[in-house]
Amino acid sequence: MVERTLEAGEAIDFAASDIHRVTHAGSTPAVTINAYSPPLWRMGAYEIKQSGELQRHSISYAEELRPVQAEAGSLPSST
């Protein structure tokens, strides 16, 4: 695992196969912008199983991306 701390206005890029998690350590609000080129047709939501295994759930770009509940077994359906 690699950790990076970015200052306001900084940007990074990474490979399509990279998994990333963004956290905010500050006390003021923060915004992240993710831009993909070419556009994504499917997104991935990742669940950390109780065993520590990382499981990917493929989600259509038309579905709302929201956290996956641990050990849920399935994703909530979109409305």
All heavy atoms as a GROMACS GRO file, in nm:
protein
  601
    1MET      N    1   0.085  -0.117   0.000
    1MET     CA    2   0.000   0.000   0.000
    1MET      C    3   0.090   0.124   0.000
    1MET      O    4   0.189   0.130   0.069
    1MET     CB    5  -0.092  -0.001   0.122
    1MET     CG    6  -0.177   0.124   0.129
    1MET     SD    7  -0.306   0.123   0.255
    1MET     CE    8  -0.212   0.133   0.404
    2VAL      N    9   0.051   0.222  -0.078
    2VAL     CA   10   0.123   0.349  -0.086
    2VAL      C   11   0.031   0.459  -0.035
    2VAL      O   12  -0.086   0.464  -0.071
    2VAL     CB   13   0.164   0.380  -0.232
    2VAL    CG1   14   0.227   0.516  -0.243
    2VAL    CG2   15   0.256   0.272  -0.285
    3GLU      N   16   0.083   0.545   0.049
    3GLU     CA   17   0.007   0.660   0.096
    3GLU      C   18   0.068   0.786   0.041
    3GLU      O   19   0.191   0.799   0.034
    3GLU     CB   20   0.007   0.668   0.249
    3GLU     CG   21  -0.085   0.570   0.313
    3GLU     CD   22  -0.102   0.597   0.462
    3GLU    OE1   23  -0.092   0.714   0.505
    3GLU    OE2   24  -0.124   0.500   0.535
    4ARG      N   25  -0.018   0.878  -0.001
    4ARG     CA   26   0.028   1.009  -0.048
    4ARG      C   27  -0.055   1.116   0.021
    4ARG      O   28  -0.175   1.101   0.039
    4ARG     CB   29   0.008   1.023  -0.198
    4ARG     CG   30   0.086   0.926  -0.280
    4ARG     CD   31   0.061   0.953  -0.427
    4ARG     NE   32   0.081   0.831  -0.501
    4ARG     CZ   33   0.067   0.820  -0.630
    4ARG    NH1   34   0.029   0.924  -0.701
    4ARG    NH2   35   0.086   0.707  -0.691
    5THR      N   36   0.009   1.224   0.055
    5THR     CA   37  -0.062   1.340   0.109
    5THR      C   38  -0.052   1.450   0.005
    5THR      O   39   0.058   1.487  -0.036
    5THR     CB   40   0.000   1.386   0.242
    5THR    OG1   41  -0.005   1.278   0.335
    5THR    CG2   42  -0.075   1.506   0.298
    6LEU      N   43  -0.167   1.500  -0.038
    6LEU     CA   44  -0.171   1.605  -0.140
    6LEU      C   45  -0.216   1.736  -0.078
    6LEU      O   46  -0.300   1.738   0.012
    6LEU     CB   47  -0.267   1.566  -0.252
    6LEU     CG   48  -0.237   1.435  -0.325
    6LEU    CD1   49  -0.344   1.408  -0.429
    6LEU    CD2   50  -0.101   1.437  -0.388
    7GLU      N   51  -0.161   1.842  -0.128
    7GLU     CA   52  -0.201   1.976  -0.085
    7GLU      C   53  -0.308   2.028  -0.181
    7GLU      O   54  -0.326   1.975  -0.290
    7GLU     CB   55  -0.079   2.070  -0.086
    7GLU     CG   56   0.033   2.027   0.009
    7GLU     CD   57  -0.008   2.025   0.154
    7GLU    OE1   58  -0.089   2.111   0.196
    7GLU    OE2   59   0.039   1.937   0.228
    8ALA      N   60  -0.378   2.131  -0.140
    8ALA     CA   61  -0.483   2.190  -0.224
    8ALA      C   62  -0.429   2.221  -0.363
    8ALA      O   63  -0.320   2.276  -0.376
    8ALA     CB   64  -0.537   2.318  -0.159
    9GLY      N   65  -0.503   2.181  -0.466
    9GLY     CA   66  -0.465   2.208  -0.604
    9GLY      C   67  -0.377   2.103  -0.667
    9GLY      O   68  -0.357   2.105  -0.788
   10GLU      N   69  -0.323   2.010  -0.591
   10GLU     CA   70  -0.239   1.905  -0.648
   10GLU      C   71  -0.324   1.797  -0.714
   10GLU      O   72  -0.441   1.778  -0.679
   10GLU     CB   73  -0.151   1.841  -0.540
   10GLU     CG   74  -0.040   1.930  -0.492
   10GLU     CD   75   0.053   1.857  -0.398
   10GLU    OE1   76   0.014   1.834  -0.283
   10GLU    OE2   77   0.163   1.822  -0.443
   11ALA      N   78  -0.266   1.726  -0.809
   11ALA     CA   79  -0.336   1.619  -0.880
   11ALA      C   80  -0.244   1.499  -0.893
   11ALA      O   81  -0.122   1.512  -0.889
   11ALA     CB   82  -0.378   1.668  -1.018
   12ILE      N   83  -0.304   1.383  -0.909
   12ILE     CA   84  -0.228   1.260  -0.934
   12ILE      C   85  -0.298   1.184  -1.046
   12ILE      O   86  -0.414   1.207  -1.077
   12ILE     CB   87  -0.218   1.170  -0.809
   12ILE    CG1   88  -0.356   1.126  -0.760
   12ILE    CG2   89  -0.141   1.239  -0.698
   12ILE    CD1   90  -0.352   1.019  -0.653
   13ASP      N   91  -0.225   1.093  -1.107
   13ASP     CA   92  -0.286   1.000  -1.201
   13ASP      C   93  -0.234   0.862  -1.167
   13ASP      O   94  -0.134   0.846  -1.098
   13ASP     CB   95  -0.257   1.038  -1.346
   13ASP     CG   96  -0.109   1.028  -1.382
   13ASP    OD1   97  -0.025   1.027  -1.290
   13ASP    OD2   98  -0.078   1.021  -1.501
   14PHE      N   99  -0.306   0.762  -1.213
   14PHE     CA  100  -0.267   0.625  -1.183
   14PHE      C  101  -0.326   0.532  -1.288
   14PHE      O  102  -0.412   0.572  -1.366
   14PHE     CB  103  -0.311   0.584  -1.041
   14PHE     CG  104  -0.451   0.625  -1.005
   14PHE    CD1  105  -0.559   0.546  -1.040
   14PHE    CD2  106  -0.473   0.742  -0.936
   14PHE    CE1  107  -0.688   0.584  -1.007
   14PHE    CE2  108  -0.602   0.780  -0.902
   14PHE     CZ  109  -0.709   0.701  -0.938
   15ALA      N  110  -0.279   0.409  -1.288
   15ALA     CA  111  -0.321   0.309  -1.388
   15ALA      C  112  -0.465   0.265  -1.365
   15ALA      O  113  -0.517   0.272  -1.253
   15ALA     CB  114  -0.228   0.188  -1.380
   16ALA      N  115  -0.528   0.218  -1.471
   16ALA     CA  116  -0.667   0.171  -1.463
   16ALA      C  117  -0.681   0.055  -1.365
   16ALA      O  118  -0.788   0.034  -1.308
   16ALA     CB  119  -0.715   0.131  -1.601
   17SER      N  120  -0.576  -0.020  -1.342
   17SER     CA  121  -0.583  -0.134  -1.252
   17SER      C  122  -0.561  -0.097  -1.105
   17SER      O  123  -0.578  -0.180  -1.017
   17SER     CB  124  -0.478  -0.238  -1.293
   17SER     OG  125  -0.349  -0.180  -1.285
   18ASP      N  126  -0.525   0.028  -1.078
   18ASP     CA  127  -0.501   0.072  -0.940
   18ASP      C  128  -0.632   0.094  -0.866
   18ASP      O  129  -0.729   0.145  -0.921
   18ASP     CB  130  -0.421   0.202  -0.937
   18ASP     CG  131  -0.277   0.184  -0.981
   18ASP    OD1  132  -0.229   0.068  -0.982
   18ASP    OD2  133  -0.212   0.284  -1.013
   19ILE      N  134  -0.634   0.057  -0.740
   19ILE     CA  135  -0.747   0.082  -0.651
   19ILE      C  136  -0.705   0.196  -0.560
   19ILE      O  137  -0.594   0.197  -0.507
   19ILE     CB  138  -0.780  -0.042  -0.566
   19ILE    CG1  139  -0.821  -0.158  -0.657
   19ILE    CG2  140  -0.889  -0.011  -0.464
   19ILE    CD1  141  -0.834  -0.290  -0.585
   20HIS      N  142  -0.793   0.294  -0.541
   20HIS     CA  143  -0.756   0.406  -0.455
   20HIS      C  144  -0.867   0.436  -0.354
   20HIS      O  145  -0.983   0.411  -0.378
   20HIS     CB  146  -0.725   0.531  -0.537
   20HIS     CG  147  -0.841   0.587  -0.611
   20HIS    ND1  148  -0.891   0.530  -0.726
   20HIS    CD2  149  -0.919   0.695  -0.586
   20HIS    CE1  150  -0.994   0.601  -0.770
   20HIS    NE2  151  -1.014   0.701  -0.686
   21ARG      N  152  -0.824   0.484  -0.241
   21ARG     CA  153  -0.916   0.526  -0.136
   21ARG      C  154  -0.874   0.666  -0.094
   21ARG      O  155  -0.757   0.691  -0.068
   21ARG     CB  156  -0.908   0.433  -0.016
   21ARG     CG  157  -0.994   0.482   0.101
   21ARG     CD  158  -0.994   0.384   0.213
   21ARG     NE  159  -1.060   0.265   0.162
   21ARG     CZ  160  -1.121   0.176   0.237
   21ARG    NH1  161  -1.122   0.191   0.366
   21ARG    NH2  162  -1.177   0.071   0.185
   22VAL      N  163  -0.970   0.756  -0.089
   22VAL     CA  164  -0.943   0.895  -0.053
   22VAL      C  165  -0.996   0.920   0.087
   22VAL      O  166  -1.112   0.891   0.116
   22VAL     CB  167  -1.008   0.992  -0.154
   22VAL    CG1  168  -0.984   1.136  -0.112
   22VAL    CG2  169  -0.956   0.966  -0.294
   23THR      N  170  -0.912   0.973   0.172
   23THR     CA  171  -0.955   1.014   0.305
   23THR      C  172  -0.912   1.158   0.327
   23THR      O  173  -0.817   1.206   0.263
   23THR     CB  174  -0.896   0.926   0.417
   23THR    OG1  175  -0.754   0.931   0.411
   23THR    CG2  176  -0.942   0.782   0.403
   24HIS      N  177  -0.979   1.225   0.417
   24HIS     CA  178  -0.949   1.366   0.444
   24HIS      C  179  -0.905   1.377   0.589
   24HIS      O  180  -0.977   1.341   0.681
   24HIS     CB  181  -1.074   1.451   0.418
   24HIS     CG  182  -1.056   1.595   0.450
   24HIS    ND1  183  -0.952   1.670   0.402
   24HIS    CD2  184  -1.130   1.679   0.526
   24HIS    CE1  185  -0.963   1.794   0.445
   24HIS    NE2  186  -1.070   1.802   0.521
   25ALA      N  187  -0.784   1.430   0.609
   25ALA     CA  188  -0.728   1.442   0.743
   25ALA      C  189  -0.749   1.581   0.803
   25ALA      O  190  -0.719   1.602   0.919
   25ALA     CB  191  -0.579   1.410   0.739
   26GLY      N  192  -0.800   1.673   0.724
   26GLY     CA  193  -0.816   1.810   0.772
   26GLY      C  194  -0.944   1.832   0.850
   26GLY      O  195  -1.030   1.743   0.861
   27SER      N  196  -0.959   1.952   0.903
   27SER     CA  197  -1.078   1.985   0.980
   27SER      C  198  -1.176   2.072   0.902
   27SER      O  199  -1.288   2.096   0.946
   27SER     CB  200  -1.038   2.058   1.109
   27SER     OG  201  -0.966   2.176   1.077
   28THR      N  202  -1.135   2.118   0.784
   28THR     CA  203  -1.223   2.197   0.699
   28THR      C  204  -1.274   2.109   0.586
   28THR      O  205  -1.215   2.006   0.555
   28THR     CB  206  -1.148   2.319   0.641
   28THR    OG1  207  -1.036   2.272   0.566
   28THR    CG2  208  -1.100   2.411   0.751
   29PRO      N  209  -1.385   2.145   0.522
   29PRO     CA  210  -1.439   2.063   0.412
   29PRO      C  211  -1.338   2.045   0.298
   29PRO      O  212  -1.253   2.131   0.276
   29PRO     CB  213  -1.560   2.143   0.365
   29PRO     CG  214  -1.599   2.228   0.481
   29PRO     CD  215  -1.470   2.261   0.551
   30ALA      N  216  -1.350   1.933   0.230
   30ALA     CA  217  -1.262   1.904   0.117
   30ALA      C  218  -1.345   1.849   0.002
   30ALA      O  219  -1.453   1.793   0.023
   30ALA     CB  220  -1.155   1.804   0.157
   31VAL      N  221  -1.295   1.864  -0.120
   31VAL     CA  222  -1.362   1.815  -0.240
   31VAL      C  223  -1.259   1.739  -0.322
   31VAL      O  224  -1.146   1.784  -0.338
   31VAL     CB  225  -1.419   1.932  -0.324
   31VAL    CG1  226  -1.475   1.881  -0.454
   31VAL    CG2  227  -1.523   2.008  -0.245
   32THR      N  228  -1.299   1.624  -0.375
   32THR     CA  229  -1.215   1.553  -0.471
   32THR      C  230  -1.291   1.544  -0.602
   32THR      O  231  -1.414   1.532  -0.604
   32THR     CB  232  -1.178   1.410  -0.424
   32THR    OG1  233  -1.297   1.333  -0.414
   32THR    CG2  234  -1.107   1.413  -0.291
   33ILE      N  235  -1.219   1.551  -0.712
   33ILE     CA  236  -1.278   1.538  -0.845
   33ILE      C  237  -1.206   1.423  -0.914
   33ILE      O  238  -1.084   1.422  -0.922
   33ILE     CB  239  -1.264   1.668  -0.926
   33ILE    CG1  240  -1.337   1.781  -0.855
   33ILE    CG2  241  -1.314   1.647  -1.069
   33ILE    CD1  242  -1.315   1.917  -0.918
   34ASN      N  243  -1.285   1.327  -0.962
   34ASN     CA  244  -1.230   1.215  -1.038
   34ASN      C  245  -1.274   1.230  -1.182
   34ASN      O  246  -1.393   1.234  -1.211
   34ASN     CB  247  -1.282   1.083  -0.981
   34ASN     CG  248  -1.230   1.057  -0.841
   34ASN    OD1  249  -1.126   0.997  -0.825
   34ASN    ND2  250  -1.302   1.105  -0.740
   35ALA      N  251  -1.178   1.239  -1.272
   35ALA     CA  252  -1.208   1.253  -1.415
   35ALA      C  253  -1.144   1.136  -1.489
   35ALA      O  254  -1.027   1.106  -1.469
   35ALA     CB  255  -1.153   1.384  -1.468
   36TYR      N  256  -1.222   1.069  -1.572
   36TYR     CA  257  -1.175   0.950  -1.643
   36TYR      C  258  -1.185   0.971  -1.793
   36TYR      O  259  -1.286   1.017  -1.844
   36TYR     CB  260  -1.259   0.828  -1.603
   36TYR     CG  261  -1.249   0.797  -1.456
   36TYR    CD1  262  -1.338   0.851  -1.365
   36TYR    CD2  263  -1.147   0.715  -1.409
   36TYR    CE1  264  -1.328   0.823  -1.229
   36TYR    CE2  265  -1.136   0.686  -1.274
   36TYR     CZ  266  -1.226   0.741  -1.185
   36TYR     OH  267  -1.216   0.713  -1.052
   37SER      N  268  -1.078   0.934  -1.862
   37SER     CA  269  -1.077   0.943  -2.006
   37SER      C  270  -1.007   0.819  -2.060
   37SER      O  271  -0.891   0.794  -2.026
   37SER     CB  272  -1.004   1.068  -2.054
   37SER     OG  273  -1.005   1.074  -2.194
   38PRO      N  274  -1.076   0.739  -2.140
   38PRO     CA  275  -1.214   0.756  -2.185
   38PRO      C  276  -1.312   0.737  -2.069
   38PRO      O  277  -1.275   0.679  -1.966
   38PRO     CB  278  -1.231   0.645  -2.290
   38PRO     CG  279  -1.133   0.540  -2.250
   38PRO     CD  280  -1.017   0.613  -2.190
   39PRO      N  281  -1.437   0.783  -2.085
   39PRO     CA  282  -1.536   0.770  -1.978
   39PRO      C  283  -1.556   0.624  -1.936
   39PRO      O  284  -1.547   0.533  -2.018
   39PRO     CB  285  -1.664   0.826  -2.040
   39PRO     CG  286  -1.617   0.913  -2.151
   39PRO     CD  287  -1.490   0.850  -2.202
   40LEU      N  288  -1.584   0.604  -1.809
   40LEU     CA  289  -1.609   0.470  -1.758
   40LEU      C  290  -1.752   0.427  -1.788
   40LEU      O  291  -1.846   0.506  -1.774
   40LEU     CB  292  -1.589   0.467  -1.606
   40LEU     CG  293  -1.449   0.501  -1.556
   40LEU    CD1  294  -1.449   0.500  -1.403
   40LEU    CD2  295  -1.346   0.406  -1.610
   41TRP      N  296  -1.769   0.302  -1.826
   41TRP     CA  297  -1.903   0.246  -1.844
   41TRP      C  298  -1.944   0.169  -1.720
   41TRP      O  299  -2.062   0.149  -1.694
   41TRP     CB  300  -1.909   0.155  -1.966
   41TRP     CG  301  -1.905   0.235  -2.091
   41TRP    CD1  302  -1.794   0.259  -2.170
   41TRP    CD2  303  -2.012   0.307  -2.151
   41TRP    NE1  304  -1.828   0.340  -2.274
   41TRP    CE2  305  -1.963   0.371  -2.266
   41TRP    CE3  306  -2.146   0.322  -2.118
   41TRP    CZ2  307  -2.042   0.449  -2.347
   41TRP    CZ3  308  -2.226   0.401  -2.200
   41TRP    CH2  309  -2.173   0.463  -2.314
   42ARG      N  310  -1.846   0.125  -1.642
   42ARG     CA  311  -1.873   0.054  -1.517
   42ARG      C  312  -1.779   0.106  -1.412
   42ARG      O  313  -1.665   0.140  -1.440
   42ARG     CB  314  -1.855  -0.096  -1.535
   42ARG     CG  315  -1.952  -0.151  -1.641
   42ARG     CD  316  -1.978  -0.298  -1.628
   42ARG     NE  317  -2.049  -0.340  -1.510
   42ARG     CZ  318  -2.180  -0.328  -1.488
   42ARG    NH1  319  -2.256  -0.270  -1.578
   42ARG    NH2  320  -2.235  -0.373  -1.379
   43MET      N  321  -1.830   0.115  -1.290
   43MET     CA  322  -1.750   0.156  -1.176
   43MET      C  323  -1.731   0.034  -1.086
   43MET      O  324  -1.802  -0.065  -1.100
   43MET     CB  325  -1.822   0.265  -1.095
   43MET     CG  326  -1.843   0.394  -1.170
   43MET     SD  327  -1.696   0.494  -1.180
   43MET     CE  328  -1.664   0.532  -1.010
   44GLY      N  329  -1.640   0.045  -0.992
   44GLY     CA  330  -1.621  -0.062  -0.896
   44GLY      C  331  -1.642  -0.011  -0.755
   44GLY      O  332  -1.591   0.094  -0.719
   45ALA      N  333  -1.723  -0.084  -0.680
   45ALA     CA  334  -1.735  -0.059  -0.536
   45ALA      C  335  -1.662  -0.174  -0.468
   45ALA      O  336  -1.679  -0.290  -0.508
   45ALA     CB  337  -1.881  -0.054  -0.495
   46TYR      N  338  -1.583  -0.143  -0.370
   46TYR     CA  339  -1.501  -0.245  -0.305
   46TYR      C  340  -1.546  -0.266  -0.162
   46TYR      O  341  -1.568  -0.172  -0.088
   46TYR     CB  342  -1.354  -0.206  -0.311
   46TYR     CG  343  -1.304  -0.202  -0.453
   46TYR    CD1  344  -1.317  -0.088  -0.530
   46TYR    CD2  345  -1.251  -0.315  -0.512
   46TYR    CE1  346  -1.276  -0.085  -0.662
   46TYR    CE2  347  -1.210  -0.313  -0.645
   46TYR     CZ  348  -1.222  -0.198  -0.718
   46TYR     OH  349  -1.182  -0.195  -0.848
   47GLU      N  350  -1.558  -0.391  -0.126
   47GLU     CA  351  -1.600  -0.431   0.007
   47GLU      C  352  -1.483  -0.504   0.073
   47GLU      O  353  -1.420  -0.590   0.012
   47GLU     CB  354  -1.720  -0.525  -0.005
   47GLU     CG  355  -1.763  -0.590   0.123
   47GLU     CD  356  -1.874  -0.692   0.100
   47GLU    OE1  357  -1.917  -0.712  -0.014
   47GLU    OE2  358  -1.915  -0.752   0.200
   48ILE      N  359  -1.453  -0.469   0.197
   48ILE     CA  360  -1.352  -0.542   0.273
   48ILE      C  361  -1.427  -0.643   0.358
   48ILE      O  362  -1.502  -0.607   0.448
   48ILE     CB  363  -1.268  -0.448   0.360
   48ILE    CG1  364  -1.198  -0.344   0.275
   48ILE    CG2  365  -1.165  -0.531   0.440
   48ILE    CD1  366  -1.125  -0.237   0.353
   49LYS      N  367  -1.410  -0.770   0.323
   49LYS     CA  368  -1.478  -0.877   0.395
   49LYS      C  369  -1.419  -0.889   0.535
   49LYS      O  370  -1.309  -0.841   0.562
   49LYS     CB  371  -1.461  -1.010   0.320
   49LYS     CG  372  -1.502  -1.005   0.172
   49LYS     CD  373  -1.648  -0.990   0.156
   49LYS     CE  374  -1.708  -1.126   0.142
   49LYS     NZ  375  -1.850  -1.128   0.122
   50GLN      N  376  -1.490  -0.953   0.626
   50GLN     CA  377  -1.441  -0.970   0.762
   50GLN      C  378  -1.310  -1.048   0.764
   50GLN      O  379  -1.228  -1.030   0.853
   50GLN     CB  380  -1.546  -1.038   0.849
   50GLN     CG  381  -1.662  -0.946   0.880
   50GLN     CD  382  -1.766  -1.011   0.969
   50GLN    OE1  383  -1.762  -1.130   0.997
   50GLN    NE2  384  -1.862  -0.932   1.013
   51SER      N  385  -1.287  -1.130   0.662
   51SER     CA  386  -1.163  -1.207   0.652
   51SER      C  387  -1.046  -1.121   0.607
   51SER      O  388  -0.932  -1.165   0.607
   51SER     CB  389  -1.181  -1.321   0.551
   51SER     OG  390  -1.203  -1.266   0.421
   52GLY      N  391  -1.075  -0.994   0.566
   52GLY     CA  392  -0.971  -0.906   0.514
   52GLY      C  393  -0.962  -0.907   0.363
   52GLY      O  394  -0.892  -0.826   0.304
   53GLU      N  395  -1.034  -1.000   0.298
   53GLU     CA  396  -1.034  -1.009   0.153
   53GLU      C  397  -1.105  -0.888   0.092
   53GLU      O  398  -1.206  -0.841   0.144
   53GLU     CB  399  -1.107  -1.137   0.111
   53GLU     CG  400  -1.126  -1.153  -0.038
   53GLU     CD  401  -1.216  -1.271  -0.072
   53GLU    OE1  402  -1.278  -1.329   0.018
   53GLU    OE2  403  -1.224  -1.303  -0.191
   54LEU      N  404  -1.051  -0.837  -0.017
   54LEU     CA  405  -1.112  -0.725  -0.088
   54LEU      C  406  -1.196  -0.782  -0.202
   54LEU      O  407  -1.147  -0.856  -0.286
   54LEU     CB  408  -1.002  -0.634  -0.145
   54LEU     CG  409  -1.046  -0.504  -0.208
   54LEU    CD1  410  -1.110  -0.413  -0.104
   54LEU    CD2  411  -0.928  -0.434  -0.273
   55GLN      N  412  -1.325  -0.749  -0.203
   55GLN     CA  413  -1.415  -0.799  -0.307
   55GLN      C  414  -1.469  -0.682  -0.388
   55GLN      O  415  -1.517  -0.584  -0.333
   55GLN     CB  416  -1.532  -0.875  -0.244
   55GLN     CG  417  -1.627  -0.931  -0.348
   55GLN     CD  418  -1.739  -1.013  -0.285
   55GLN    OE1  419  -1.747  -1.028  -0.164
   55GLN    NE2  420  -1.825  -1.067  -0.369
   56ARG      N  421  -1.460  -0.694  -0.522
   56ARG     CA  422  -1.507  -0.589  -0.612
   56ARG      C  423  -1.649  -0.618  -0.658
   56ARG      O  424  -1.682  -0.730  -0.694
   56ARG     CB  425  -1.417  -0.578  -0.734
   56ARG     CG  426  -1.456  -0.466  -0.828
   56ARG     CD  427  -1.360  -0.457  -0.946
   56ARG     NE  428  -1.376  -0.336  -1.019
   56ARG     CZ  429  -1.466  -0.318  -1.118
   56ARG    NH1  430  -1.546  -0.416  -1.152
   56ARG    NH2  431  -1.474  -0.203  -1.180
   57HIS      N  432  -1.733  -0.515  -0.656
   57HIS     CA  433  -1.868  -0.522  -0.709
   57HIS      C  434  -1.874  -0.428  -0.828
   57HIS      O  435  -1.848  -0.308  -0.814
   57HIS     CB  436  -1.971  -0.480  -0.603
   57HIS     CG  437  -1.971  -0.567  -0.483
   57HIS    ND1  438  -2.045  -0.683  -0.475
   57HIS    CD2  439  -1.906  -0.556  -0.365
   57HIS    CE1  440  -2.026  -0.739  -0.358
   57HIS    NE2  441  -1.942  -0.664  -0.289
   58SER      N  442  -1.906  -0.479  -0.946
   58SER     CA  443  -1.914  -0.398  -1.067
   58SER      C  444  -2.048  -0.329  -1.073
   58SER      O  445  -2.153  -0.392  -1.055
   58SER     CB  446  -1.894  -0.488  -1.189
   58SER     OG  447  -1.896  -0.412  -1.306
   59ILE      N  448  -2.047  -0.197  -1.098
   59ILE     CA  449  -2.168  -0.116  -1.098
   59ILE      C  450  -2.173  -0.036  -1.227
   59ILE      O  451  -2.075   0.025  -1.266
   59ILE     CB  452  -2.169  -0.021  -0.977
   59ILE    CG1  453  -2.163  -0.102  -0.848
   59ILE    CG2  454  -2.290   0.070  -0.979
   59ILE    CD1  455  -2.142  -0.017  -0.725
   60SER      N  456  -2.289  -0.035  -1.292
   60SER     CA  457  -2.308   0.044  -1.413
   60SER      C  458  -2.293   0.192  -1.383
   60SER      O  459  -2.327   0.238  -1.274
   60SER     CB  460  -2.446   0.017  -1.471
   60SER     OG  461  -2.481   0.115  -1.567
   61TYR      N  462  -2.246   0.269  -1.480
   61TYR     CA  463  -2.232   0.413  -1.463
   61TYR      C  464  -2.367   0.480  -1.431
   61TYR      O  465  -2.372   0.587  -1.374
   61TYR     CB  466  -2.170   0.479  -1.587
   61TYR     CG  467  -2.266   0.491  -1.703
   61TYR    CD1  468  -2.339   0.607  -1.722
   61TYR    CD2  469  -2.284   0.386  -1.792
   61TYR    CE1  470  -2.429   0.617  -1.827
   61TYR    CE2  471  -2.374   0.396  -1.896
   61TYR     CZ  472  -2.445   0.512  -1.914
   61TYR     OH  473  -2.534   0.522  -2.016
   62ALA      N  474  -2.477   0.415  -1.467
   62ALA     CA  475  -2.609   0.472  -1.446
   62ALA      C  476  -2.660   0.450  -1.303
   62ALA      O  477  -2.759   0.510  -1.262
   62ALA     CB  478  -2.709   0.412  -1.545
   63GLU      N  479  -2.594   0.363  -1.227
   63GLU     CA  480  -2.635   0.337  -1.089
   63GLU      C  481  -2.566   0.433  -0.993
   63GLU      O  482  -2.456   0.480  -1.020
   63GLU     CB  483  -2.599   0.194  -1.049
   63GLU     CG  484  -2.676   0.088  -1.124
   63GLU     CD  485  -2.638  -0.051  -1.078
   63GLU    OE1  486  -2.666  -0.085  -0.962
   63GLU    OE2  487  -2.576  -0.123  -1.156
   64GLU      N  488  -2.630   0.457  -0.882
   64GLU     CA  489  -2.570   0.541  -0.778
   64GLU      C  490  -2.460   0.462  -0.709
   64GLU      O  491  -2.481   0.349  -0.666
   64GLU     CB  492  -2.676   0.583  -0.677
   64GLU     CG  493  -2.621   0.670  -0.566
   64GLU     CD  494  -2.728   0.707  -0.463
   64GLU    OE1  495  -2.847   0.693  -0.493
   64GLU    OE2  496  -2.689   0.749  -0.354
   65LEU      N  497  -2.343   0.521  -0.697
   65LEU     CA  498  -2.232   0.457  -0.629
   65LEU      C  499  -2.243   0.489  -0.481
   65LEU      O  500  -2.245   0.605  -0.441
   65LEU     CB  501  -2.099   0.508  -0.685
   65LEU     CG  502  -1.974   0.437  -0.639
   65LEU    CD1  503  -1.979   0.289  -0.677
   65LEU    CD2  504  -1.850   0.503  -0.700
   66ARG      N  505  -2.256   0.389  -0.399
   66ARG     CA  506  -2.266   0.408  -0.254
   66ARG      C  507  -2.192   0.296  -0.184
   66ARG      O  508  -2.165   0.192  -0.244
   66ARG     CB  509  -2.411   0.416  -0.212
   66ARG     CG  510  -2.494   0.300  -0.256
   66ARG     CD  511  -2.641   0.322  -0.221
   66ARG     NE  512  -2.719   0.233  -0.304
   66ARG     CZ  513  -2.826   0.267  -0.370
   66ARG    NH1  514  -2.874   0.387  -0.360
   66ARG    NH2  515  -2.889   0.181  -0.444
   67PRO      N  516  -2.160   0.315  -0.056
   67PRO     CA  517  -2.082   0.212   0.016
   67PRO      C  518  -2.152   0.076   0.015
   67PRO      O  519  -2.274   0.069   0.021
   67PRO     CB  520  -2.072   0.268   0.157
   67PRO     CG  521  -2.094   0.414   0.142
   67PRO     CD  522  -2.189   0.430   0.026
   68VAL      N  523  -2.073  -0.028   0.010
   68VAL     CA  524  -2.122  -0.164   0.016
   68VAL      C  525  -2.116  -0.207   0.162
   68VAL      O  526  -2.016  -0.186   0.229
   68VAL     CB  527  -2.034  -0.258  -0.070
   68VAL    CG1  528  -2.079  -0.402  -0.057
   68VAL    CG2  529  -2.034  -0.214  -0.215
   69GLN      N  530  -2.222  -0.265   0.212
   69GLN     CA  531  -2.225  -0.311   0.350
   69GLN      C  532  -2.139  -0.436   0.363
   69GLN      O  533  -2.146  -0.526   0.280
   69GLN     CB  534  -2.369  -0.343   0.394
   69GLN     CG  535  -2.461  -0.223   0.390
   69GLN     CD  536  -2.414  -0.113   0.485
   69GLN    OE1  537  -2.373  -0.138   0.597
   69GLN    NE2  538  -2.420   0.010   0.437
   70ALA      N  539  -2.059  -0.444   0.466
   70ALA     CA  540  -1.973  -0.559   0.489
   70ALA      C  541  -2.056  -0.686   0.503
   70ALA      O  542  -2.159  -0.686   0.570
   70ALA     CB  543  -1.890  -0.538   0.615
   71GLU      N  544  -2.013  -0.791   0.435
   71GLU     CA  545  -2.077  -0.921   0.438
   71GLU      C  546  -2.224  -0.917   0.396
   71GLU      O  547  -2.302  -1.001   0.433
   71GLU     CB  548  -2.065  -0.984   0.579
   71GLU     CG  549  -1.924  -1.002   0.627
   71GLU     CD  550  -1.843  -1.104   0.548
   71GLU    OE1  551  -1.902  -1.191   0.483
   71GLU    OE2  552  -1.720  -1.094   0.550
   72ALA      N  553  -2.263  -0.818   0.316
   72ALA     CA  554  -2.402  -0.805   0.273
   72ALA      C  555  -2.440  -0.912   0.173
   72ALA      O  556  -2.555  -0.953   0.166
   72ALA     CB  557  -2.428  -0.666   0.216
   73GLY      N  558  -2.346  -0.951   0.088
   73GLY     CA  559  -2.374  -1.054  -0.010
   73GLY      C  560  -2.432  -1.001  -0.140
   73GLY      O  561  -2.426  -1.067  -0.242
   74SER      N  562  -2.492  -0.882  -0.138
   74SER     CA  563  -2.543  -0.825  -0.262
   74SER      C  564  -2.551  -0.674  -0.248
   74SER      O  565  -2.552  -0.620  -0.139
   74SER     CB  566  -2.682  -0.882  -0.295
   74SER     OG  567  -2.774  -0.842  -0.197
   75LEU      N  568  -2.556  -0.608  -0.361
   75LEU     CA  569  -2.564  -0.462  -0.362
   75LEU      C  570  -2.710  -0.420  -0.358
   75LEU      O  571  -2.797  -0.489  -0.409
   75LEU     CB  572  -2.502  -0.408  -0.493
   75LEU     CG  573  -2.353  -0.421  -0.503
   75LEU    CD1  574  -2.309  -0.374  -0.641
   75LEU    CD2  575  -2.285  -0.336  -0.398
   76PRO      N  576  -2.736  -0.303  -0.299
   76PRO     CA  577  -2.873  -0.252  -0.303
   76PRO      C  578  -2.914  -0.224  -0.448
   76PRO      O  579  -2.831  -0.182  -0.528
   76PRO     CB  580  -2.865  -0.122  -0.223
   76PRO     CG  581  -2.727  -0.108  -0.174
   76PRO     CD  582  -2.644  -0.217  -0.232
   77SER      N  583  -3.038  -0.249  -0.481
   77SER     CA  584  -3.082  -0.222  -0.617
   77SER      C  585  -3.102  -0.073  -0.636
   77SER      O  586  -3.135  -0.002  -0.542
   77SER     CB  587  -3.212  -0.297  -0.648
   77SER     OG  588  -3.312  -0.256  -0.559
   78SER      N  589  -3.080  -0.027  -0.758
   78SER     CA  590  -3.100   0.115  -0.786
   78SER      C  591  -3.248   0.138  -0.817
   78SER      O  592  -3.318   0.050  -0.860
   78SER     CB  593  -3.013   0.161  -0.902
   78SER     OG  594  -3.048   0.089  -1.018
   79THR      N  595  -3.292   0.262  -0.794
   79THR     CA  596  -3.433   0.293  -0.819
   79THR      C  597  -3.446   0.374  -0.945
   79THR      O  598  -3.355   0.428  -0.997
   79THR     CB  599  -3.491   0.373  -0.701
   79THR    OG1  600  -3.409   0.487  -0.678
   79THR    CG2  601  -3.499   0.286  -0.578
   0.00000   0.00000   0.00000
